[in-house]
Amino acid sequence: MIKCFWYVLLGGLIAFSPYRALAVEFCDMQSVVATYKAALHRKKYGDVESAQNTFLKLAHAAVAPAQRHVAEYFLEEARGDMALEKAIMWSQLAAWGGDSAARDIVKRAVDSARHQVANTGLAWAKDWRPSKVDCGLGAGEQQKGDDFQVVGRFPIIRHEKLDEDIFAAFATRLGEALNEVEAVAPYFAPLVQLIPALEILPSGEGSDRFIQWGEENEWVQVSAGFLHDQSPRQLAYSLVLAAQRHLFAKLDDAEFQDQIATRYGNIKIYGSLYGDVKTKEFLSQMSEAIKQARELPVILRDKVNFLDEIHYMPPSRFHDRRFPDSKLFATYDYRRSHPEKRMMIVTHEMAFQTTEELILELVRVGELAQQHVRIERMKGQVNSKKREDAILQALQGNLKKMEEAFTGQTAKKQESVATWEANGPDSITKVYCDSVYAQVKAAIALKMDAIRTNQTIKFRNCVKARKLWRDYRSGETKK
């Protein structure tokens, strides 16, 4: 197990200047969150000045919710020179940083200011830069190996199924991305320093660009697919965005205004950072599809609600290699999904899909997510303690217990589990055809026309699903 040591260097508070950053360094997420919550507690109980000093330190470290609190102080409490200009500057920075409540403060401050004052505050915001941080490791602490490296100050860990050569190449790409952070995200660059470590995962299907803060290990998981971008800029901004999302999720009074993600109910929808893949259209249409799926019969609606996250990962002209187009519009991420997180991956760019077609895809992938539960149960049965005990007793001469534990049904379960883990659900005929059957039932419930349905549903050799659709169309024709 890799241990990451984090530290915080706190400097003294120096005189305020809109162009000069405070000499305070925050090098780990826990310290930022704890400091923010302590300041919020002091503000709640009336110690406004002390809270303001702490929020100001965090504001110079690019923490957008803290910038909002600083702006509120200058707008409502401060009486000094240029307080209104400072309120406009900090609220604008907080709004750029994704704090949804800051937009209202910007409007209030600008509306209450003279034109010249407003322009001054906005100009300060444009020219402002966060404090530079030095969280690096000393030369003697640099390590390198097949499964572990340190890039800058970031430990990176190789996933057990990732090729060593790809891991080494990704370490080089990560170094390039870290050098680009200040260029692609000049107002938020210090947030990258809050990442404790990175785990490099094997690439998923096609143009996979998965990146997310892992819940179990509290480090960022990154797909090796970023290695196939034309430049490291997308990876650089993705690291900043991962830190922003995680930071906001830990602060009770802050809501992140994510430009490339949204949610509908409990389902999170993540778009793509690449500018040529119609992310806004995807977010809008997928939200509408989930909304309309709530009108399906309960058994179909539950399949959609079984999903936790939807990721949009189509090919882009910013990739340096093209993958063969998948015949399936979306797939179930069976490798990275687990009981608390069932993930759907959309691998095709949005084109002329209707809401009904998206609903069919949601139903199909939701069915696969439900099938994953059955596979997990099989795996548990195959690897159960009862079977281990049977093996031990067989070694002692009791073969009857061995025969009871290892039946033909168990062998089939083992085969299903092995096929699922090796090739995924779409490679298992029964599982795939069950998902297609669910799609047909959804198409019937939605009263979809034959052309759209046949374009969306890939029947393959699913006899039961074909018969259901054929019978339905025959009945419709006779009406």
Wavefront OBJ file of the C-alpha trace (Angstrom):
o trace
v 0.000 0.000 0.000
v 1.306 3.391 -0.958
v 1.301 6.030 1.732
v 1.038 9.671 0.684
v 2.260 12.267 3.153
v 0.523 15.644 2.962
v 1.529 18.885 4.569
v 0.331 22.500 4.809
v 2.596 25.569 4.901
v 0.787 28.573 6.321
v 2.364 32.001 5.868
v 1.476 35.291 7.512
v -1.216 37.577 6.201
v 0.202 40.468 4.204
v -1.378 43.705 3.104
v -4.146 43.362 0.526
v -3.437 44.125 -3.097
v -5.682 43.073 -5.947
v -2.693 41.965 -7.997
v -0.642 40.362 -5.275
v -1.317 36.903 -3.850
v -1.022 36.012 -0.190
v 1.933 33.843 0.771
v -0.127 30.907 1.979
v 0.124 27.372 0.665
v -2.495 24.637 0.798
v -1.175 21.305 -0.415
v -3.902 18.817 0.444
v -7.670 18.588 0.243
v -8.202 17.783 3.919
v -6.485 20.976 5.097
v -8.468 23.158 2.694
v -11.792 21.615 3.713
v -10.998 21.780 7.439
v -9.822 25.395 7.198
v -12.896 26.399 5.219
v -15.299 24.719 7.636
v -13.570 26.345 10.616
v -13.898 29.794 9.002
v -17.549 29.141 8.160
v -18.201 28.141 11.776
v -16.584 31.372 13.057
v -18.614 33.454 10.612
v -21.831 31.722 11.674
v -21.213 32.614 15.320
v -20.295 36.237 14.710
v -16.493 36.269 14.484
v -16.660 37.922 11.072
v -13.184 39.488 10.990
v -11.362 36.288 11.907
v -13.419 34.321 9.366
v -12.646 36.925 6.705
v -8.890 36.591 7.276
v -9.106 32.826 6.827
v -11.387 33.023 3.798
v -8.967 35.505 2.233
v -6.120 32.991 2.519
v -8.268 30.347 0.871
v -9.433 32.825 -1.777
v -5.831 33.404 -2.839
v -5.484 29.628 -3.176
v -8.282 29.674 -5.824
v -11.000 28.215 -3.565
v -14.106 29.680 -5.224
v -16.546 29.329 -2.267
v -14.051 31.220 -0.089
v -13.829 33.913 -2.768
v -17.613 34.237 -2.531
v -17.423 34.783 1.239
v -14.699 37.415 0.763
v -16.882 39.189 -1.798
v -19.851 39.147 0.592
v -17.677 40.711 3.300
v -16.538 43.563 1.065
v -20.078 44.107 -0.201
v -21.897 43.999 3.136
v -19.423 44.546 5.977
v -16.363 46.494 4.808
v -16.300 50.277 4.794
v -12.764 50.843 3.562
v -11.493 52.294 0.296
v -12.361 50.368 -2.856
v -14.500 47.836 -0.962
v -16.991 47.705 -3.816
v -14.273 47.119 -6.409
v -12.931 44.268 -4.283
v -16.428 42.794 -3.914
v -16.835 42.817 -7.699
v -13.407 41.285 -8.255
v -13.813 38.435 -5.759
v -17.382 37.620 -6.744
v -16.404 37.502 -10.423
v -13.520 35.156 -9.626
v -15.834 32.939 -7.572
v -18.317 32.832 -10.454
v -15.544 31.840 -12.870
v -14.546 29.175 -10.350
v -17.979 27.580 -10.593
v -19.656 28.837 -7.410
v -23.331 29.106 -8.373
v -24.226 31.577 -5.577
v -21.488 33.993 -6.670
v -23.340 34.995 -9.829
v -26.002 36.766 -7.784
v -23.337 38.637 -5.801
v -21.663 39.815 -9.010
v -24.974 41.181 -10.248
v -25.756 42.918 -6.948
v -22.297 44.470 -6.713
v -22.205 45.663 -10.335
v -25.752 47.049 -10.139
v -24.896 49.066 -7.035
v -21.641 50.487 -8.450
v -20.869 53.341 -10.781
v -19.729 52.346 -14.258
v -16.070 53.174 -13.571
v -16.073 51.254 -10.271
v -17.597 48.180 -11.921
v -15.061 48.266 -14.744
v -12.212 48.554 -12.239
v -13.392 45.523 -10.263
v -13.850 43.436 -13.408
v -10.410 44.477 -14.680
v -8.848 43.445 -11.374
v -10.534 40.057 -11.689
v -9.182 39.595 -15.199
v -5.611 40.399 -14.117
v -5.683 38.492 -10.822
v -3.664 35.321 -10.410
v -3.653 32.889 -7.464
v -0.710 32.454 -5.148
v 1.966 30.090 -6.384
v 2.414 27.024 -4.225
v 5.416 24.822 -3.674
v 4.304 21.372 -2.599
v 7.129 19.531 -4.340
v 9.162 16.615 -3.070
v 12.879 16.890 -2.558
v 15.277 15.327 -5.035
v 16.088 12.508 -2.627
v 12.432 11.557 -2.358
v 11.850 10.903 -6.047
v 10.989 7.271 -6.743
v 10.534 5.279 -9.896
v 9.466 1.737 -10.629
v 7.246 -0.441 -12.784
v 4.200 0.076 -10.544
v 4.928 3.471 -8.997
v 6.462 6.779 -10.028
v 6.551 10.344 -8.802
v 5.879 13.079 -11.350
v 6.566 16.496 -9.853
v 5.011 16.062 -6.416
v 2.393 13.538 -7.544
v 2.739 9.831 -6.799
v 1.224 7.843 -9.663
v 0.212 4.217 -9.306
v -0.122 1.637 -12.085
v -3.333 -0.373 -12.168
v -2.553 -4.088 -12.086
v -3.990 -4.602 -15.599
v -2.172 -1.659 -17.214
v 0.814 -2.407 -19.422
v 4.106 -1.177 -17.967
v 5.147 0.598 -21.184
v 1.840 2.477 -21.319
v 2.298 3.440 -17.669
v 5.758 4.830 -18.378
v 4.480 6.777 -21.402
v 1.586 8.168 -19.372
v 3.974 9.389 -16.679
v 5.673 11.493 -19.362
v 2.302 12.781 -20.632
v 1.270 13.683 -17.076
v 4.427 15.741 -16.636
v 3.573 17.624 -19.831
v 0.006 18.192 -18.597
v 1.178 19.580 -15.253
v 3.336 22.100 -17.100
v 0.212 23.220 -19.013
v -2.068 23.731 -16.002
v -1.328 27.434 -15.542
v -1.876 28.064 -19.239
v -5.246 26.264 -19.506
v -6.633 27.246 -16.070
v -4.783 30.361 -14.874
v -7.346 31.200 -12.163
v -7.596 27.688 -10.709
v -4.091 26.198 -11.124
v -3.366 25.685 -7.367
v -6.308 23.278 -7.080
v -4.245 20.609 -8.845
v -1.954 20.563 -5.807
v -4.845 19.187 -3.741
v -4.653 15.870 -5.597
v -2.850 13.396 -3.301
v -2.027 10.770 -5.948
v -3.184 9.382 -9.286
v -3.988 5.839 -10.322
v -3.597 5.141 -14.038
v -6.290 2.812 -15.362
v -6.350 0.792 -18.597
v -8.265 2.473 -21.423
v -11.907 1.488 -21.657
v -13.991 1.133 -24.805
v -12.976 3.219 -27.841
v -12.197 6.849 -27.056
v -12.385 6.408 -23.277
v -11.308 9.507 -21.312
v -12.407 8.587 -17.796
v -11.189 10.727 -14.878
v -12.723 10.831 -11.428
v -11.802 11.236 -7.785
v -12.020 7.709 -6.368
v -14.077 7.219 -3.210
v -12.194 4.229 -1.824
v -8.578 5.406 -1.975
v -9.179 9.179 -2.079
v -6.991 9.670 -5.118
v -7.750 10.518 -8.738
v -8.317 7.664 -11.190
v -7.319 8.496 -14.773
v -7.782 6.483 -17.939
v -4.659 5.873 -20.003
v -6.785 6.964 -22.980
v -5.613 10.559 -22.404
v -2.297 9.363 -23.813
v -3.914 9.474 -27.272
v -4.770 13.182 -27.251
v -2.992 15.469 -29.674
v -1.825 17.645 -26.768
v -1.747 17.383 -22.944
v -4.070 20.385 -22.517
v -7.253 18.334 -22.111
v -5.658 16.214 -19.396
v -4.397 19.357 -17.658
v -7.848 20.909 -17.437
v -9.431 17.561 -16.553
v -7.198 17.370 -13.473
v -8.323 20.847 -12.375
v -11.966 19.957 -12.984
v -11.681 16.735 -10.959
v -10.281 18.728 -8.018
v -13.028 21.373 -8.321
v -15.816 18.792 -8.334
v -14.415 16.960 -5.328
v -13.786 20.135 -3.336
v -17.309 21.475 -3.856
v -18.771 18.068 -2.953
v -17.112 18.336 0.471
v -18.413 21.851 1.276
v -21.956 22.035 2.627
v -22.701 25.632 1.614
v -21.315 25.464 -1.928
v -22.778 24.222 -5.200
v -20.592 23.724 -8.251
v -21.885 25.201 -11.496
v -20.404 22.523 -13.739
v -20.202 23.638 -17.361
v -19.923 20.118 -18.787
v -22.001 18.090 -16.335
v -25.452 18.038 -14.817
v -27.732 15.670 -12.965
v -31.325 14.563 -13.171
v -32.611 13.113 -9.926
v -29.913 10.800 -8.630
v -28.316 10.232 -12.042
v -25.167 12.252 -12.748
v -24.506 13.112 -16.397
v -20.926 13.980 -17.415
v -20.187 15.613 -20.758
v -16.927 15.838 -22.680
v -14.290 18.583 -22.513
v -13.602 18.340 -26.243
v -15.180 21.278 -28.010
v -16.362 19.479 -31.149
v -18.674 16.826 -29.703
v -21.895 18.745 -28.856
v -21.716 18.358 -25.093
v -24.468 20.872 -24.308
v -26.840 19.106 -26.668
v -25.977 15.778 -25.049
v -26.620 17.057 -21.511
v -29.937 18.593 -22.509
v -31.267 15.612 -24.465
v -30.099 13.004 -21.975
v -31.771 14.911 -19.119
v -34.986 15.038 -21.121
v -34.729 11.303 -21.883
v -34.366 10.441 -18.195
v -37.322 12.705 -17.422
v -39.553 11.015 -19.987
v -38.353 7.554 -18.935
v -40.149 8.183 -15.649
v -43.388 7.650 -17.609
v -42.463 4.080 -18.607
v -43.980 1.054 -16.851
v -42.360 0.464 -13.454
v -40.272 -2.539 -14.494
v -38.653 -0.509 -17.315
v -38.406 2.701 -15.328
v -36.489 0.863 -12.613
v -33.856 -0.186 -15.136
v -33.130 3.471 -15.962
v -33.120 4.450 -12.294
v -30.606 1.677 -11.612
v -27.925 3.771 -13.335
v -25.846 6.189 -11.256
v -23.657 7.930 -13.830
v -23.674 8.546 -17.586
v -20.384 9.526 -19.261
v -20.149 11.045 -22.738
v -16.941 9.859 -24.453
v -17.284 10.093 -28.242
v -14.365 10.362 -30.694
v -12.976 13.856 -31.292
v -10.765 15.508 -33.862
v -8.450 16.353 -30.935
v -7.534 12.669 -30.575
v -4.366 11.569 -32.357
v -5.782 8.172 -33.313
v -9.151 6.891 -34.448
v -10.825 3.835 -33.036
v -13.192 1.685 -35.081
v -16.742 2.912 -34.510
v -18.719 0.711 -32.165
v -22.044 -0.476 -33.535
v -23.539 0.234 -30.113
v -24.420 3.815 -29.217
v -23.750 3.196 -25.516
v -22.188 0.476 -23.359
v -22.207 -0.568 -19.724
v -18.879 0.069 -17.982
v -18.671 -3.363 -16.417
v -15.031 -2.995 -15.355
v -15.363 0.230 -13.337
v -18.937 -0.212 -12.104
v -19.631 -1.524 -8.609
v -22.674 -1.726 -6.306
v -22.535 1.962 -5.382
v -21.821 3.203 -8.906
v -23.336 1.794 -12.107
v -21.938 3.611 -15.143
v -23.167 4.021 -18.715
v -20.668 5.117 -21.378
v -21.934 6.859 -24.526
v -19.351 6.188 -27.240
v -21.072 7.883 -30.217
v -21.330 11.587 -30.893
v -24.793 13.096 -30.649
v -26.246 13.463 -34.133
v -29.958 13.114 -34.832
v -30.991 10.900 -31.921
v -34.512 11.477 -30.666
v -35.489 11.387 -27.009
v -37.201 8.029 -27.556
v -34.007 6.520 -28.998
v -32.032 7.696 -25.971
v -34.645 6.140 -23.684
v -34.132 2.784 -25.433
v -30.386 3.050 -24.795
v -30.981 3.915 -21.134
v -33.264 0.892 -20.734
v -30.782 -1.469 -22.406
v -27.785 -0.353 -20.333
v -29.921 -0.284 -17.186
v -30.835 -3.919 -17.838
v -27.119 -4.759 -18.125
v -26.488 -2.989 -14.818
v -29.151 -5.169 -13.213
v -27.570 -8.243 -14.807
v -24.275 -7.177 -13.217
v -25.879 -7.709 -9.808
v -26.670 -11.305 -10.823
v -23.082 -11.844 -11.986
v -21.743 -10.439 -8.713
v -24.011 -12.842 -6.834
v -22.749 -15.750 -8.948
v -19.171 -14.735 -8.273
v -19.877 -14.707 -4.581
v -21.387 -18.177 -4.754
v -18.503 -19.555 -6.797
v -15.963 -18.144 -4.334
v -17.973 -18.814 -1.176
v -16.555 -20.109 2.065
v -18.716 -23.228 1.728
v -16.750 -24.238 -1.354
v -13.456 -23.550 0.400
v -14.538 -25.779 3.272
v -15.530 -28.487 0.776
v -12.047 -28.444 -0.731
v -10.463 -28.781 2.701
v -12.732 -31.700 3.565
v -11.927 -33.352 0.221
v -8.256 -33.184 1.103
v -9.176 -35.059 4.262
v -10.978 -37.768 2.262
v -14.616 -36.529 2.340
v -15.322 -36.421 -1.417
v -19.109 -36.241 -0.998
v -18.923 -32.631 0.138
v -16.710 -31.908 -2.864
v -19.273 -33.340 -5.268
v -22.072 -31.290 -3.676
v -20.104 -28.070 -3.944
v -18.951 -28.572 -7.537
v -22.011 -29.243 -9.684
v -22.747 -28.626 -13.346
v -24.659 -25.513 -12.355
v -21.612 -24.184 -10.559
v -19.486 -24.775 -13.651
v -21.966 -22.759 -15.728
v -21.826 -19.955 -13.190
v -18.044 -19.962 -13.335
v -18.178 -19.781 -17.118
v -20.643 -16.853 -17.048
v -18.517 -14.953 -14.546
v -15.320 -15.579 -16.531
v -16.935 -14.515 -19.834
v -18.382 -11.362 -18.262
v -15.049 -10.330 -16.726
v -13.087 -11.087 -19.885
v -15.349 -9.672 -22.604
v -18.236 -7.840 -20.981
v -22.017 -8.333 -20.997
v -22.494 -7.779 -24.731
v -20.452 -10.914 -25.398
v -22.901 -13.126 -23.463
v -25.778 -13.939 -25.807
v -28.435 -14.422 -23.139
v -27.489 -11.236 -21.276
v -27.368 -9.179 -24.469
v -30.692 -10.551 -25.735
v -32.341 -9.824 -22.379
v -31.266 -6.190 -22.777
v -32.637 -6.095 -26.340
v -35.909 -7.605 -25.144
v -36.187 -4.801 -22.586
v -35.570 -2.285 -25.396
v -38.411 -3.760 -27.460
v -40.786 -3.549 -24.516
v -39.796 0.119 -24.065
v -40.295 0.815 -27.787
v -43.783 -0.674 -27.566
v -44.587 1.381 -24.459
v -43.417 4.528 -26.275
v -45.343 3.576 -29.460
v -42.248 4.149 -31.580
v -42.387 3.790 -35.344
v -40.742 0.851 -37.077
v -37.981 2.816 -38.835
v -36.625 4.516 -35.698
v -36.888 1.311 -33.660
v -35.025 -0.812 -36.209
v -32.304 1.839 -36.476
v -31.829 1.933 -32.705
v -32.187 -1.703 -31.645
v -29.432 -4.109 -32.738
v -31.372 -7.384 -32.707
v -28.526 -9.677 -33.778
v -29.850 -13.226 -33.222
v -32.246 -12.420 -30.396
v -35.230 -14.544 -31.436
v -37.483 -13.736 -28.481
v -37.042 -9.972 -28.933
v -37.617 -10.195 -32.704
v -40.815 -12.175 -32.193
v -42.154 -9.672 -29.662
v -41.501 -6.766 -32.043
v -42.892 -8.645 -35.059
v -46.078 -9.560 -33.179
v -46.518 -5.966 -32.065
v -46.060 -4.605 -35.598
v -48.502 -7.192 -36.976
v -51.114 -6.120 -34.461
v -50.559 -2.450 -35.305
v -50.889 -3.153 -39.028
v -54.250 -4.891 -38.558
v -55.735 -1.936 -36.688
l 1 2 3 4 5 6 7 8 9 10 11 12 13 14 15 16 17 18 19 20 21 22 23 24 25 26 27 28 29 30 31 32 33 34 35 36 37 38 39 40 41 42 43 44 45 46 47 48 49 50 51 52 53 54 55 56 57 58 59 60 61 62 63 64 65 66 67 68 69 70 71 72 73 74 75 76 77 78 79 80 81 82 83 84 85 86 87 88 89 90 91 92 93 94 95 96 97 98 99 100 101 102 103 104 105 106 107 108 109 110 111 112 113 114 115 116 117 118 119 120 121 122 123 124 125 126 127 128 129 130 131 132 133 134 135 136 137 138 139 140 141 142 143 144 145 146 147 148 149 150 151 152 153 154 155 156 157 158 159 160 161 162 163 164 165 166 167 168 169 170 171 172 173 174 175 176 177 178 179 180 181 182 183 184 185 186 187 188 189 190 191 192 193 194 195 196 197 198 199 200 201 202 203 204 205 206 207 208 209 210 211 212 213 214 215 216 217 218 219 220 221 222 223 224 225 226 227 228 229 230 231 232 233 234 235 236 237 238 239 240 241 242 243 244 245 246 247 248 249 250 251 252 253 254 255 256 257 258 259 260 261 262 263 264 265 266 267 268 269 270 271 272 273 274 275 276 277 278 279 280 281 282 283 284 285 286 287 288 289 290 291 292 293 294 295 296 297 298 299 300 301 302 303 304 305 306 307 308 309 310 311 312 313 314 315 316 317 318 319 320 321 322 323 324 325 326 327 328 329 330 331 332 333 334 335 336 337 338 339 340 341 342 343 344 345 346 347 348 349 350 351 352 353 354 355 356 357 358 359 360 361 362 363 364 365 366 367 368 369 370 371 372 373 374 375 376 377 378 379 380 381 382 383 384 385 386 387 388 389 390 391 392 393 394 395 396 397 398 399 400 401 402 403 404 405 406 407 408 409 410 411 412 413 414 415 416 417 418 419 420 421 422 423 424 425 426 427 428 429 430 431 432 433 434 435 436 437 438 439 440 441 442 443 444 445 446 447 448 449 450 451 452 453 454 455 456 457 458 459 460 461 462 463 464 465 466 467 468 469 470 471 472 473 474 475 476 477 478 479
